[in-house]
Amino acid sequence: MRTTLSLDEDAAAMLERLRKTRDENFKDLVNEALRRGLRQMAARPRRNAPFKTRAVNLGRFKHGGIDNVSGLLAPAEDESFK
């Protein structure tokens, strides 16, 4: 099949670099790139394994409760708490 194809500059540059390194003609290289890309686009997306985080025991909370946030932050900010 004969058709006219307009390529973006970056795609044309990549194809030209590949053509020089592989010593292939432009038509064969474009067809190979299209086949590979179309196969990849038509394939089912791979499912990643669900990400799991291991639980770690951090020990007991040393400051009682967290209801008084300013009281918890005062020692970290080196302020005298009233």
Biopython code that builds the backbone (N, CA, C, O; Angstrom):
import numpy as np
from Bio.PDB.StructureBuilder import StructureBuilder

atoms = [
    (1, "MET", "N", (0.850, -1.170, 0.000)),
    (1, "MET", "CA", (0.000, 0.000, 0.000)),
    (1, "MET", "C", (0.900, 1.238, 0.000)),
    (1, "MET", "O", (1.874, 1.310, 0.749)),
    (2, "ARG", "N", (0.575, 2.161, -0.810)),
    (2, "ARG", "CA", (1.361, 3.390, -0.915)),
    (2, "ARG", "C", (0.538, 4.524, -0.298)),
    (2, "ARG", "O", (-0.633, 4.713, -0.625)),
    (3, "THR", "N", (1.180, 5.267, 0.599)),
    (3, "THR", "CA", (0.490, 6.376, 1.245)),
    (3, "THR", "C", (1.504, 7.457, 1.607)),
    (3, "THR", "O", (2.706, 7.202, 1.682)),
    (4, "THR", "N", (1.007, 8.644, 1.825)),
    (4, "THR", "CA", (1.861, 9.750, 2.251)),
    (4, "THR", "C", (1.724, 9.885, 3.764)),
    (4, "THR", "O", (0.623, 9.845, 4.313)),
    (5, "LEU", "N", (2.863, 10.043, 4.416)),
    (5, "LEU", "CA", (2.880, 10.102, 5.868)),
    (5, "LEU", "C", (3.664, 11.329, 6.302)),
    (5, "LEU", "O", (4.802, 11.529, 5.875)),
    (6, "SER", "N", (3.056, 12.151, 7.152)),
    (6, "SER", "CA", (3.761, 13.320, 7.701)),
    (6, "SER", "C", (4.269, 12.955, 9.086)),
    (6, "SER", "O", (3.493, 12.565, 9.958)),
    (7, "LEU", "N", (5.579, 13.082, 9.285)),
    (7, "LEU", "CA", (6.191, 12.729, 10.565)),
    (7, "LEU", "C", (6.575, 13.983, 11.332)),
    (7, "LEU", "O", (6.976, 14.988, 10.744)),
    (8, "ASP", "N", (6.449, 13.913, 12.635)),
    (8, "ASP", "CA", (6.965, 14.994, 13.469)),
    (8, "ASP", "C", (8.483, 14.984, 13.369)),
    (8, "ASP", "O", (9.092, 13.958, 13.067)),
    (9, "GLU", "N", (9.085, 16.143, 13.628)),
    (9, "GLU", "CA", (10.537, 16.262, 13.468)),
    (9, "GLU", "C", (11.305, 15.307, 14.364)),
    (9, "GLU", "O", (12.299, 14.720, 13.938)),
    (10, "ASP", "N", (10.850, 15.146, 15.610)),
    (10, "ASP", "CA", (11.576, 14.263, 16.531)),
    (10, "ASP", "C", (11.503, 12.804, 16.090)),
    (10, "ASP", "O", (12.490, 12.076, 16.192)),
    (11, "ALA", "N", (10.339, 12.371, 15.600)),
    (11, "ALA", "CA", (10.192, 10.992, 15.129)),
    (11, "ALA", "C", (11.028, 10.768, 13.876)),
    (11, "ALA", "O", (11.665, 9.724, 13.735)),
    (12, "ALA", "N", (11.032, 11.735, 12.970)),
    (12, "ALA", "CA", (11.831, 11.617, 11.753)),
    (12, "ALA", "C", (13.322, 11.548, 12.083)),
    (12, "ALA", "O", (14.066, 10.796, 11.453)),
    (13, "ALA", "N", (13.754, 12.332, 13.069)),
    (13, "ALA", "CA", (15.166, 12.325, 13.463)),
    (13, "ALA", "C", (15.553, 10.983, 14.068)),
    (13, "ALA", "O", (16.630, 10.461, 13.782)),
    (14, "MET", "N", (14.680, 10.420, 14.905)),
    (14, "MET", "CA", (14.978, 9.107, 15.487)),
    (14, "MET", "C", (15.049, 8.031, 14.411)),
    (14, "MET", "O", (15.935, 7.177, 14.434)),
    (15, "LEU", "N", (14.123, 8.076, 13.481)),
    (15, "LEU", "CA", (14.134, 7.103, 12.388)),
    (15, "LEU", "C", (15.392, 7.249, 11.534)),
    (15, "LEU", "O", (15.975, 6.251, 11.111)),
    (16, "GLU", "N", (15.802, 8.458, 11.285)),
    (16, "GLU", "CA", (16.997, 8.692, 10.476)),
    (16, "GLU", "C", (18.248, 8.181, 11.193)),
    (16, "GLU", "O", (19.126, 7.590, 10.565)),
    (17, "ARG", "N", (18.330, 8.408, 12.503)),
    (17, "ARG", "CA", (19.477, 7.888, 13.266)),
    (17, "ARG", "C", (19.509, 6.366, 13.224)),
    (17, "ARG", "O", (20.565, 5.766, 13.026)),
    (18, "LEU", "N", (18.347, 5.745, 13.413)),
    (18, "LEU", "CA", (18.270, 4.285, 13.347)),
    (18, "LEU", "C", (18.633, 3.766, 11.963)),
    (18, "LEU", "O", (19.307, 2.744, 11.832)),
    (19, "ARG", "N", (18.185, 4.470, 10.939)),
    (19, "ARG", "CA", (18.470, 4.046, 9.567)),
    (19, "ARG", "C", (19.972, 4.026, 9.321)),
    (19, "ARG", "O", (20.486, 3.117, 8.668)),
    (20, "LYS", "N", (20.673, 5.024, 9.841)),
    (20, "LYS", "CA", (22.127, 5.088, 9.650)),
    (20, "LYS", "C", (22.848, 3.992, 10.425)),
    (20, "LYS", "O", (23.780, 3.372, 9.912)),
    (21, "THR", "N", (22.409, 3.752, 11.674)),
    (21, "THR", "CA", (23.100, 2.750, 12.488)),
    (21, "THR", "C", (22.807, 1.330, 12.033)),
    (21, "THR", "O", (23.667, 0.457, 12.145)),
    (22, "ARG", "N", (21.603, 1.086, 11.522)),
    (22, "ARG", "CA", (21.228, -0.261, 11.091)),
    (22, "ARG", "C", (21.505, -0.516, 9.615)),
    (22, "ARG", "O", (21.481, -1.662, 9.165)),
    (23, "ASP", "N", (21.763, 0.529, 8.874)),
    (23, "ASP", "CA", (21.992, 0.406, 7.434)),
    (23, "ASP", "C", (20.809, -0.262, 6.729)),
    (23, "ASP", "O", (20.983, -1.159, 5.905)),
    (24, "GLU", "N", (19.595, 0.200, 7.076)),
    (24, "GLU", "CA", (18.360, -0.298, 6.452)),
    (24, "GLU", "C", (17.724, 0.833, 5.661)),
    (24, "GLU", "O", (18.065, 2.003, 5.841)),
    (25, "ASN", "N", (16.789, 0.470, 4.779)),
    (25, "ASN", "CA", (16.102, 1.544, 4.065)),
    (25, "ASN", "C", (14.963, 2.096, 4.934)),
    (25, "ASN", "O", (14.464, 1.420, 5.834)),
    (26, "PHE", "N", (14.574, 3.310, 4.646)),
    (26, "PHE", "CA", (13.615, 4.053, 5.458)),
    (26, "PHE", "C", (12.265, 3.339, 5.535)),
    (26, "PHE", "O", (11.660, 3.273, 6.605)),
    (27, "LYS", "N", (11.799, 2.815, 4.427)),
    (27, "LYS", "CA", (10.491, 2.154, 4.376)),
    (27, "LYS", "C", (10.444, 0.956, 5.318)),
    (27, "LYS", "O", (9.481, 0.799, 6.069)),
    (28, "ASP", "N", (11.481, 0.103, 5.288)),
    (28, "ASP", "CA", (11.492, -1.073, 6.151)),
    (28, "ASP", "C", (11.529, -0.682, 7.628)),
    (28, "ASP", "O", (10.881, -1.309, 8.466)),
    (29, "LEU", "N", (12.285, 0.350, 7.928)),
    (29, "LEU", "CA", (12.402, 0.806, 9.301)),
    (29, "LEU", "C", (11.072, 1.373, 9.818)),
    (29, "LEU", "O", (10.679, 1.101, 10.953)),
    (30, "VAL", "N", (10.390, 2.153, 8.993)),
    (30, "VAL", "CA", (9.087, 2.707, 9.383)),
    (30, "VAL", "C", (8.078, 1.578, 9.589)),
    (30, "VAL", "O", (7.309, 1.609, 10.549)),
    (31, "ASN", "N", (8.072, 0.602, 8.718)),
    (31, "ASN", "CA", (7.147, -0.523, 8.857)),
    (31, "ASN", "C", (7.425, -1.318, 10.131)),
    (31, "ASN", "O", (6.491, -1.711, 10.830)),
    (32, "GLU", "N", (8.696, -1.556, 10.438)),
    (32, "GLU", "CA", (9.039, -2.289, 11.660)),
    (32, "GLU", "C", (8.604, -1.503, 12.897)),
    (32, "GLU", "O", (8.047, -2.074, 13.835)),
    (33, "ALA", "N", (8.857, -0.197, 12.896)),
    (33, "ALA", "CA", (8.470, 0.642, 14.032)),
    (33, "ALA", "C", (6.949, 0.649, 14.208)),
    (33, "ALA", "O", (6.452, 0.569, 15.332)),
    (34, "LEU", "N", (6.222, 0.743, 13.112)),
    (34, "LEU", "CA", (4.755, 0.721, 13.194)),
    (34, "LEU", "C", (4.252, -0.620, 13.706)),
    (34, "LEU", "O", (3.351, -0.658, 14.544)),
    (35, "ARG", "N", (4.811, -1.711, 13.223)),
    (35, "ARG", "CA", (4.374, -3.035, 13.680)),
    (35, "ARG", "C", (4.605, -3.199, 15.178)),
    (35, "ARG", "O", (3.717, -3.630, 15.914)),
    (36, "ARG", "N", (5.820, -2.847, 15.618)),
    (36, "ARG", "CA", (6.125, -2.987, 17.049)),
    (36, "ARG", "C", (5.214, -2.106, 17.892)),
    (36, "ARG", "O", (4.685, -2.548, 18.913)),
    (37, "GLY", "N", (5.031, -0.870, 17.470)),
    (37, "GLY", "CA", (4.188, 0.049, 18.225)),
    (37, "GLY", "C", (2.734, -0.387, 18.245)),
    (37, "GLY", "O", (2.073, -0.296, 19.280)),
    (38, "LEU", "N", (2.231, -0.856, 17.117)),
    (38, "LEU", "CA", (0.835, -1.298, 17.055)),
    (38, "LEU", "C", (0.616, -2.554, 17.886)),
    (38, "LEU", "O", (-0.426, -2.692, 18.528)),
    (39, "ARG", "N", (1.589, -3.483, 17.887)),
    (39, "ARG", "CA", (1.477, -4.669, 18.740)),
    (39, "ARG", "C", (1.413, -4.263, 20.204)),
    (39, "ARG", "O", (0.601, -4.781, 20.971)),
    (40, "GLN", "N", (2.271, -3.337, 20.578)),
    (40, "GLN", "CA", (2.302, -2.886, 21.969)),
    (40, "GLN", "C", (0.999, -2.171, 22.336)),
    (40, "GLN", "O", (0.480, -2.355, 23.437)),
    (41, "MET", "N", (0.476, -1.366, 21.428)),
    (41, "MET", "CA", (-0.763, -0.641, 21.699)),
    (41, "MET", "C", (-1.963, -1.584, 21.780)),
    (41, "MET", "O", (-2.901, -1.325, 22.534)),
    (42, "ALA", "N", (-1.942, -2.679, 21.008)),
    (42, "ALA", "CA", (-3.060, -3.607, 20.982)),
    (42, "ALA", "C", (-3.005, -4.614, 22.128)),
    (42, "ALA", "O", (-4.023, -5.220, 22.463)),
    (43, "ALA", "N", (-1.841, -4.800, 22.727)),
    (43, "ALA", "CA", (-1.693, -5.779, 23.798)),
    (43, "ALA", "C", (-2.418, -5.312, 25.050)),
    (43, "ALA", "O", (-2.596, -4.117, 25.286)),
    (44, "ARG", "N", (-2.830, -6.292, 25.841)),
    (44, "ARG", "CA", (-3.457, -5.961, 27.125)),
    (44, "ARG", "C", (-2.412, -5.351, 28.039)),
    (44, "ARG", "O", (-1.271, -5.811, 28.072)),
    (45, "PRO", "N", (-2.785, -4.333, 28.771)),
    (45, "PRO", "CA", (-1.817, -3.744, 29.705)),
    (45, "PRO", "C", (-1.484, -4.746, 30.806)),
    (45, "PRO", "O", (-2.355, -5.462, 31.299)),
    (46, "ARG", "N", (-0.196, -4.783, 31.184)),
    (46, "ARG", "CA", (0.217, -5.674, 32.261)),
    (46, "ARG", "C", (-0.259, -5.117, 33.589)),
    (46, "ARG", "O", (-0.168, -3.917, 33.848)),
    (47, "ARG", "N", (-0.756, -5.989, 34.405)),
    (47, "ARG", "CA", (-1.209, -5.577, 35.727)),
    (47, "ARG", "C", (-0.034, -5.662, 36.677)),
    (47, "ARG", "O", (0.639, -6.688, 36.765)),
    (48, "ASN", "N", (0.201, -4.587, 37.377)),
    (48, "ASN", "CA", (1.255, -4.578, 38.380)),
    (48, "ASN", "C", (0.760, -5.284, 39.634)),
    (48, "ASN", "O", (-0.424, -5.242, 39.967)),
    (49, "ALA", "N", (1.676, -5.920, 40.307)),
    (49, "ALA", "CA", (1.320, -6.539, 41.584)),
    (49, "ALA", "C", (0.947, -5.433, 42.563)),
    (49, "ALA", "O", (1.562, -4.367, 42.557)),
    (50, "PRO", "N", (-0.054, -5.677, 43.404)),
    (50, "PRO", "CA", (-0.444, -4.637, 44.358)),
    (50, "PRO", "C", (0.712, -4.315, 45.294)),
    (50, "PRO", "O", (1.443, -5.205, 45.729)),
    (51, "PHE", "N", (0.862, -3.053, 45.590)),
    (51, "PHE", "CA", (1.933, -2.600, 46.472)),
    (51, "PHE", "C", (1.526, -2.841, 47.909)),
    (51, "PHE", "O", (0.430, -2.469, 48.326)),
    (52, "LYS", "N", (2.407, -3.460, 48.657)),
    (52, "LYS", "CA", (2.107, -3.730, 50.060)),
    (52, "LYS", "C", (3.203, -3.138, 50.924)),
    (52, "LYS", "O", (4.385, -3.205, 50.588)),
    (53, "THR", "N", (2.797, -2.562, 52.032)),
    (53, "THR", "CA", (3.733, -1.994, 52.991)),
    (53, "THR", "C", (3.723, -2.854, 54.238)),
    (53, "THR", "O", (2.665, -3.166, 54.784)),
    (54, "ARG", "N", (4.895, -3.230, 54.677)),
    (54, "ARG", "CA", (4.997, -4.026, 55.898)),
    (54, "ARG", "C", (4.746, -3.147, 57.105)),
    (54, "ARG", "O", (5.202, -2.006, 57.164)),
    (55, "ALA", "N", (4.020, -3.685, 58.062)),
    (55, "ALA", "CA", (3.776, -2.969, 59.312)),
    (55, "ALA", "C", (4.991, -3.137, 60.219)),
    (55, "ALA", "O", (5.605, -4.203, 60.266)),
    (56, "VAL", "N", (5.323, -2.080, 60.929)),
    (56, "VAL", "CA", (6.454, -2.099, 61.845)),
    (56, "VAL", "C", (5.987, -1.575, 63.188)),
    (56, "VAL", "O", (5.309, -0.550, 63.256)),
    (57, "ASN", "N", (6.342, -2.268, 64.251)),
    (57, "ASN", "CA", (5.970, -1.827, 65.588)),
    (57, "ASN", "C", (6.936, -0.726, 66.015)),
    (57, "ASN", "O", (8.137, -0.968, 66.139)),
    (58, "LEU", "N", (6.427, 0.464, 66.237)),
    (58, "LEU", "CA", (7.254, 1.596, 66.632)),
    (58, "LEU", "C", (7.299, 1.776, 68.148)),
    (58, "LEU", "O", (7.938, 2.704, 68.645)),
    (59, "GLY", "N", (6.644, 0.917, 68.860)),
    (59, "GLY", "CA", (6.647, 1.026, 70.323)),
    (59, "GLY", "C", (5.512, 1.910, 70.806)),
    (59, "GLY", "O", (4.646, 2.331, 70.039)),
    (60, "ARG", "N", (5.547, 2.177, 72.117)),
    (60, "ARG", "CA", (4.511, 2.991, 72.750)),
    (60, "ARG", "C", (4.701, 4.466, 72.472)),
    (60, "ARG", "O", (5.835, 4.926, 72.342)),
    (61, "PHE", "N", (3.625, 5.212, 72.377)),
    (61, "PHE", "CA", (3.681, 6.657, 72.222)),
    (61, "PHE", "C", (4.068, 7.263, 73.557)),
    (61, "PHE", "O", (3.404, 7.001, 74.559)),
    (62, "LYS", "N", (5.118, 8.064, 73.601)),
    (62, "LYS", "CA", (5.707, 8.533, 74.855)),
    (62, "LYS", "C", (5.039, 9.750, 75.464)),
    (62, "LYS", "O", (5.361, 10.114, 76.595)),
    (63, "HIS", "N", (4.141, 10.379, 74.771)),
    (63, "HIS", "CA", (3.592, 11.655, 75.250)),
    (63, "HIS", "C", (2.115, 11.576, 75.602)),
    (63, "HIS", "O", (1.414, 12.585, 75.521)),
    (64, "GLY", "N", (1.636, 10.430, 75.983)),
    (64, "GLY", "CA", (0.243, 10.317, 76.393)),
    (64, "GLY", "C", (-0.704, 10.333, 75.209)),
    (64, "GLY", "O", (-0.851, 9.327, 74.515)),
    (65, "GLY", "N", (-1.349, 11.470, 74.973)),
    (65, "GLY", "CA", (-2.295, 11.592, 73.872)),
    (65, "GLY", "C", (-1.867, 12.663, 72.897)),
    (65, "GLY", "O", (-0.883, 13.367, 73.125)),
    (66, "ILE", "N", (-2.594, 12.785, 71.829)),
    (66, "ILE", "CA", (-2.257, 13.807, 70.826)),
    (66, "ILE", "C", (-3.307, 14.917, 70.782)),
    (66, "ILE", "O", (-3.396, 15.654, 69.801)),
    (67, "ASP", "N", (-4.103, 15.032, 71.852)),
    (67, "ASP", "CA", (-5.142, 16.059, 71.894)),
    (67, "ASP", "C", (-4.545, 17.454, 72.023)),
    (67, "ASP", "O", (-5.138, 18.415, 71.533)),
    (68, "ASN", "N", (-3.395, 17.592, 72.666)),
    (68, "ASN", "CA", (-2.761, 18.883, 72.868)),
    (68, "ASN", "C", (-1.554, 18.979, 71.923)),
    (68, "ASN", "O", (-0.431, 18.650, 72.304)),
    (69, "VAL", "N", (-1.796, 19.423, 70.717)),
    (69, "VAL", "CA", (-0.754, 19.467, 69.689)),
    (69, "VAL", "C", (0.339, 20.460, 70.054)),
    (69, "VAL", "O", (1.518, 20.179, 69.841)),
    (70, "SER", "N", (-0.023, 21.601, 70.592)),
    (70, "SER", "CA", (0.997, 22.595, 70.941)),
    (70, "SER", "C", (1.917, 22.059, 72.036)),
    (70, "SER", "O", (3.105, 22.379, 72.049)),
    (71, "GLY", "N", (1.397, 21.263, 72.937)),
    (71, "GLY", "CA", (2.211, 20.650, 73.967)),
    (71, "GLY", "C", (3.183, 19.628, 73.401)),
    (71, "GLY", "O", (4.294, 19.475, 73.909)),
    (72, "LEU", "N", (2.778, 18.943, 72.370)),
    (72, "LEU", "CA", (3.660, 17.968, 71.722)),
    (72, "LEU", "C", (4.754, 18.653, 70.910)),
    (72, "LEU", "O", (5.879, 18.159, 70.839)),
    (73, "LEU", "N", (4.427, 19.789, 70.299)),
    (73, "LEU", "CA", (5.391, 20.476, 69.436)),
    (73, "LEU", "C", (6.389, 21.333, 70.222)),
    (73, "LEU", "O", (7.487, 21.604, 69.734)),
    (74, "ALA", "N", (6.019, 21.758, 71.426)),
    (74, "ALA", "CA", (6.877, 22.649, 72.215)),
    (74, "ALA", "C", (8.254, 22.059, 72.454)),
    (74, "ALA", "O", (9.233, 22.762, 72.206)),
    (75, "PRO", "N", (8.411, 20.816, 72.920)),
    (75, "PRO", "CA", (9.771, 20.290, 73.122)),
    (75, "PRO", "C", (10.561, 20.177, 71.824)),
    (75, "PRO", "O", (11.776, 20.376, 71.823)),
    (76, "ALA", "N", (9.899, 19.864, 70.737)),
    (76, "ALA", "CA", (10.595, 19.753, 69.454)),
    (76, "ALA", "C", (11.067, 21.110, 68.958)),
    (76, "ALA", "O", (12.089, 21.206, 68.278)),
    (77, "GLU", "N", (10.327, 22.156, 69.296)),
    (77, "GLU", "CA", (10.689, 23.506, 68.877)),
    (77, "GLU", "C", (11.489, 24.233, 69.958)),
    (77, "GLU", "O", (11.784, 25.420, 69.821)),
    (78, "ASP", "N", (11.837, 23.527, 71.024)),
    (78, "ASP", "CA", (12.636, 24.044, 72.131)),
    (78, "ASP", "C", (11.998, 25.277, 72.763)),
    (78, "ASP", "O", (12.666, 26.285, 72.992)),
    (79, "GLU", "N", (10.713, 25.186, 73.039)),
    (79, "GLU", "CA", (9.998, 26.261, 73.700)),
    (79, "GLU", "C", (9.575, 25.776, 75.075)),
    (79, "GLU", "O", (9.320, 24.589, 75.281)),
    (80, "SER", "N", (9.505, 26.697, 75.997)),
    (80, "SER", "CA", (8.987, 26.304, 77.310)),
    (80, "SER", "C", (7.462, 26.261, 77.218)),
    (80, "SER", "O", (6.837, 27.219, 76.764)),
    (81, "PHE", "N", (6.886, 25.184, 77.636)),
    (81, "PHE", "CA", (5.436, 25.006, 77.538)),
    (81, "PHE", "C", (4.795, 25.478, 78.823)),
    (81, "PHE", "O", (5.216, 25.085, 79.912)),
    (82, "LYS", "N", (3.776, 26.321, 78.707)),
    (82, "LYS", "CA", (3.084, 26.847, 79.890)),
    (82, "LYS", "C", (1.809, 26.104, 80.128)),
    (82, "LYS", "O", (1.088, 26.405, 81.079)),
]
sb = StructureBuilder()
sb.init_structure("model")
sb.init_model(0)
sb.init_chain("A")
sb.init_seg("    ")
for serial, (resi, resn, name, xyz) in enumerate(atoms, 1):
    if name == "N":
        sb.init_residue(resn, " ", resi, " ")
    sb.init_atom(name, np.array(xyz, "f"), 0.0, 1.0, " ", f" {name:<3s}", serial, name[0])
structure = sb.get_structure()
